[in-house]
Structures are given as C-alpha cells and as structure tokens.
Amino acid sequence: MKIYIVGMPGSGKSFLGRKIAQTLKLQFIDLDEVIEKQEKKIIRTIIMEDGEDYFRNIERSILHETQFKNKCLISCGGGTPTFFDNMEWMKKNGIVIWINTPLDIISDRILKNITRRPLFIGLSKEEIKIKLQELSKKRVPFYKKASLTIDINKQNKVSLSAIIQHIIKYSKKINQ
C-alpha cells in the first residue's frame, strides 16, 4: 500500500499522515522534510535563493523516487499536485487522499506557525485569508482528482478510525 496525502498548506496533511501511517504500520515520509534534508536548507530559503522552478523540479524528482518504496504514506506539499503531471503520477502509483479543511481553520493554523509557511510570511490575518482563497481557487481542481476526500468539519474534528476504514475499503476495491 502506498498513500499520498494532498491538501492546502496547514490542512493537517503531516499531522494526519503520521497518525494514519502509524495506525496502518506504514513508513511516513514528509516530502518537504526530505527536500530540506537533501538541500540542507528550509523550503523558504530554497525558494528565495534558488527560485520556485528549482524547488518544484527537486520536489518532482523526490516525489518520483517514492515509486520504489512500498508500505508508505507520503505527505506532499500543498502545491505538489498542481505542478507537472504530479497528481496523475501519484494516482498511478498509489492512493491519493485530499485532506479538505475549511480555510478559516487553515488561516488560524498558519497564523500560529507562520515561519514554516513561506507563502504567508509578512501577511496580516486578512491577507492570509485572501491568499488562501486565491490558492484554493487554483489548487482545488487538482485536489478534487484525488482517490478519496477527507472532509474536516468546522469543529476541526475528524475520526481517525473513519479515515482508516475509508482507506481500507478503497484499497480493497482497487485491488479486486
């Protein structure tokens, strides 16, 4: 089993991904962490010093390396599915899950940890909301192509057991 987790920045991809991977006994891989380790720089610095094109090419290369891994869950960056043919590639190589979190919850999360979010540094709360709406319009059409969608409700709650059951049911369906 190989699972790719996609969604907006701050949607909970890494947090839920770790929990799902642990429950299903899968290796957890955070694509951004792998990039930072390989480049010996944080994502924000890579983009500022080398440009977004460079970052997206590295991201794609590392994403493609996951085809040689099994029994793993890969948490992708928010923009990963929107560049090149990444979304189609992930769907060919595993199950893609979209963590669909309301933008107001995401904006609160980003405000609490803005230094990890290069797209939002220096923005006010209102500017973050506007930026999220713009990103959402561009990215949601890609996210909607995911194999499964997990909707986070307004109370910021989701049942991990329900997610696991969803994944297992989907996995059995595609393996028949």
WOWOZI-V22251 format. One record per residue. N is the residue number from 0. RES is the residue in three letters. PHI is phi in radians with two decimals (NA if undefined). D_LAST is the distance of its C-alpha to the last C-alpha in Angstrom with 1 decimal. Layout:
<<N & RES & PHI & D_LAST> <N & RES & PHI & D_LAST>>
//
This chain:
<<0 & MET & NA & 13.8> <1 & LYS & -2.34 & 16.3> <2 & ILE & -2.17 & 17.6> <3 & TYR & -1.96 & 20.4> <4 & ILE & -1.84 & 22.7> <5 & VAL & -2.21 & 25.0> <6 & GLY & 2.73 & 27.8> <7 & MET & -1.09 & 31.5> <8 & PRO & -1.01 & 33.9> <9 & GLY & 1.41 & 34.6> <10 & SER & -1.39 & 31.5> <11 & GLY & 1.88 & 30.5> <12 & LYS & -1.03 & 27.9> <13 & SER & -1.22 & 29.4> <14 & PHE & -1.07 & 30.3> <15 & LEU & -1.19 & 26.9> <16 & GLY & -1.01 & 25.1> <17 & ARG & -1.07 & 27.1> <18 & LYS & -1.16 & 26.4> <19 & ILE & -1.11 & 22.6> <20 & ALA & -1.04 & 22.7> <21 & GLN & -1.08 & 24.9> <22 & THR & -1.12 & 22.9> <23 & LEU & -1.56 & 19.6> <24 & LYS & 1.00 & 21.8> <25 & LEU & -1.94 & 21.2> <26 & GLN & -1.20 & 24.0> <27 & PHE & -1.74 & 25.6> <28 & ILE & -2.23 & 27.0> <29 & ASP & -1.74 & 29.3> <30 & LEU & -0.97 & 29.6> <31 & ASP & -1.10 & 33.2> <32 & GLU & -1.13 & 34.2> <33 & VAL & -1.13 & 33.1> <34 & ILE & -1.09 & 35.1> <35 & GLU & -1.07 & 38.1> <36 & LYS & -1.15 & 38.1> <37 & GLN & -1.15 & 37.9> <38 & GLU & -1.49 & 40.5> <39 & LYS & 1.01 & 42.6> <40 & LYS & -2.61 & 43.2> <41 & ILE & -1.34 & 41.7> <42 & ILE & -0.93 & 39.8> <43 & ARG & -0.95 & 42.8> <44 & THR & -1.20 & 45.1> <45 & ILE & -1.01 & 42.7> <46 & ILE & -1.15 & 42.7> <47 & MET & -1.17 & 46.4> <48 & GLU & -1.52 & 47.5> <49 & ASP & -1.92 & 45.1> <50 & GLY & 1.66 & 43.8> <51 & GLU & -1.18 & 40.5> <52 & ASP & -1.02 & 39.5> <53 & TYR & -1.04 & 39.9> <54 & PHE & -1.02 & 37.8> <55 & ARG & -1.13 & 35.0> <56 & ASN & -1.20 & 35.0> <57 & ILE & -1.11 & 34.9> <58 & GLU & -1.00 & 32.1> <59 & ARG & -1.11 & 30.0> <60 & SER & -1.06 & 30.8> <61 & ILE & -1.19 & 29.8> <62 & LEU & -1.01 & 26.6> <63 & HIS & -1.14 & 25.7> <64 & GLU & -1.15 & 26.5> <65 & THR & -1.23 & 23.6> <66 & GLN & -1.12 & 21.2> <67 & PHE & -1.60 & 22.5> <68 & LYS & -1.85 & 21.7> <69 & ASN & -2.23 & 18.7> <70 & LYS & 0.88 & 18.3> <71 & CYS & -2.51 & 20.5> <72 & LEU & -2.17 & 21.2> <73 & ILE & -1.97 & 23.5> <74 & SER & -1.55 & 26.0> <75 & CYS & -1.68 & 27.2> <76 & GLY & -1.17 & 30.6> <77 & GLY & -0.99 & 31.1> <78 & GLY & -1.61 & 31.7> <79 & THR & -0.85 & 29.1> <80 & PRO & -1.21 & 26.7> <81 & THR & -1.65 & 29.7> <82 & PHE & -1.97 & 31.0> <83 & PHE & 0.90 & 30.1> <84 & ASP & -1.93 & 26.5> <85 & ASN & -0.97 & 25.3> <86 & MET & -1.12 & 23.0> <87 & GLU & -1.11 & 21.1> <88 & TRP & -1.07 & 21.2> <89 & MET & -1.09 & 19.8> <90 & LYS & -1.13 & 16.8> <91 & LYS & -1.27 & 16.1> <92 & ASN & -1.86 & 16.4> <93 & GLY & 3.11 & 14.9> <94 & ILE & -1.65 & 14.6> <95 & VAL & -1.88 & 17.9> <96 & ILE & -2.02 & 19.6> <97 & TRP & -1.68 & 22.9> <98 & ILE & -1.54 & 25.4> <99 & ASN & -1.70 & 27.5> <100 & THR & -1.93 & 30.8> <101 & PRO & -0.97 & 34.0> <102 & LEU & -1.09 & 36.5> <103 & ASP & -1.19 & 39.3> <104 & ILE & -1.18 & 37.5> <105 & ILE & -1.06 & 36.8> <106 & SER & -1.09 & 40.4> <107 & ASP & -1.12 & 41.6> <108 & ARG & -1.12 & 39.5> <109 & ILE & -1.10 & 40.7> <110 & LEU & -1.04 & 44.3> <111 & LYS & -1.30 & 44.0> <112 & ASN & -2.52 & 42.8> <113 & ILE & -1.21 & 43.9> <114 & THR & -1.16 & 44.7> <115 & ARG & -1.50 & 41.0> <116 & ARG & -2.09 & 40.4> <117 & PRO & -1.02 & 42.3> <118 & LEU & -1.24 & 41.7> <119 & PHE & -2.04 & 43.6> <120 & ILE & -1.09 & 46.5> <121 & GLY & 1.47 & 49.9> <122 & LEU & -1.68 & 48.5> <123 & SER & -1.36 & 49.7> <124 & LYS & -1.00 & 47.5> <125 & GLU & -1.16 & 47.9> <126 & GLU & -1.15 & 47.3> <127 & ILE & -1.09 & 44.0> <128 & LYS & -1.07 & 42.9> <129 & ILE & -1.12 & 43.8> <130 & LYS & -1.07 & 42.1> <131 & LEU & -1.09 & 38.9> <132 & GLN & -1.10 & 39.0> <133 & GLU & -1.10 & 39.6> <134 & LEU & -1.08 & 36.7> <135 & SER & -1.04 & 34.4> <136 & LYS & -1.04 & 35.2> <137 & LYS & -1.37 & 34.3> <138 & ARG & -1.64 & 31.2> <139 & VAL & -0.97 & 29.4> <140 & PRO & -0.99 & 28.3> <141 & PHE & -1.31 & 26.4> <142 & TYR & -1.03 & 25.1> <143 & LYS & -1.11 & 23.8> <144 & LYS & -1.40 & 21.3> <145 & ALA & -1.05 & 19.4> <146 & SER & -1.17 & 15.8> <147 & LEU & -2.37 & 17.3> <148 & THR & -2.09 & 21.0> <149 & ILE & -1.93 & 22.8> <150 & ASP & -1.59 & 26.2> <151 & ILE & -1.53 & 29.1> <152 & ASN & -1.44 & 31.6> <153 & LYS & -1.05 & 35.3> <154 & GLN & -1.44 & 36.1> <155 & ASN & 1.14 & 34.2> <156 & LYS & -2.14 & 31.9> <157 & VAL & -2.65 & 28.2> <158 & SER & -1.56 & 26.3> <159 & LEU & -1.06 & 24.6> <160 & SER & -1.12 & 22.7> <161 & ALA & -1.15 & 21.5> <162 & ILE & -1.09 & 20.3> <163 & ILE & -1.05 & 18.5> <164 & GLN & -1.07 & 16.8> <165 & HIS & -1.03 & 15.8> <166 & ILE & -1.13 & 14.4> <167 & ILE & -1.10 & 12.4> <168 & LYS & -1.07 & 11.0> <169 & TYR & -1.12 & 10.3> <170 & SER & -1.03 & 8.8> <171 & LYS & -1.13 & 6.3> <172 & LYS & -1.09 & 5.6> <173 & ILE & -1.38 & 5.6> <174 & ASN & -1.64 & 3.8> <175 & GLN & -1.39 & 0.0>>
//
